């Protein structure tokens, strides 16, 4: 006879420790979204090994902005070595990135994380959210180092039309997913979720960021503003992994939910990416009204179209432009497997836990 007291739960309501009413979890039961069979916190056994690999790659690229020296940048910024056009390009890109990174972070934490029901993907999203915080920290660090007007830089997202239009496109996607009634367990909900993922991974991080990378890294290639350039190299490495994870997630959801990938929806995505490309071309022309460092609006039209085609192809959609890449050196910069170690110039050493001061 079993005697129950106030501190003992009913034997019929509590499964044995380490077990569940359904038995042990199986990797095959995992799904990227709409998973009701498997606890979303069940990391092992892995099913989506690509998600875990992206997480490990992100950890291997760990960095902090304060590890990069800014002395040379400060000297150059205070000198007369930069033209007004060059200063304008740097300011515009700082203004865009300063708030764009926080938009991506908000989308991950407030919208995406809730609806991705796979533990290994969530593990990567946690890592990415931290990296977005590091990127936001980077632009604060640069602004403070150069003594820039913080209000000017951090308010460009609603004071500069070319930036505001890009941000508005992304905020609309997050707003849809943040609706309290939103769910991915419907046909329309899954399509809306895919539209958000494509909008943030392929458009924001895979298209909107890349003209800025070209502009800032063009300074770095000429040994100008090397501190900012080095930090943009680190960010580009992070963004390359973000993009690859996002593409794998999008393609995985498509594979598990093929009914939502209709011809009509595919055309909607193509039209959205083409619209985003025009916004990015407008942004590039705004940054380069007269051209600098051999860069101009026409070159960026070609580049943006080239990038847009590559993004479309990665999710199984046909290219729309057929434009070539006018900046082939960017392919080398994006190559994560190349031998150059971007992190060899760090100026700050890590402290081990045993040497930290807890006063």
ABEGO torsion letter per residue (X at the ends): XBBBBAABBBAAABBBBGBBAAEBBBAAABBABGBAABBAABAOBBABAAAAAAAAAAAAABBBAAABBAAAAAAAAABAABBAAAAAAAAAAAAAAAAAAAAAAAAAAAAAAAABABAAAAAAAAAAAAAAAAAAAAAAAAAAAAGBBAAAAAAAAAABAAAAAAAAAAAAAAAAAABAABBAABAAAAAAAAAAAAAAAAAAAAAAAAAAAAAAAAAAAAGBGAAAAAAAAAAAAAAAAAAAAAAAAAAAAAAABAAABBAAAAAAAAAAAAAAAAAAAAAAAAABAAEBGGBBAAAAAAAAAAAAAAAAAAAGBBBAAGBBBABAAAAAAABAABABBAAAABABBBBBAAABBAX
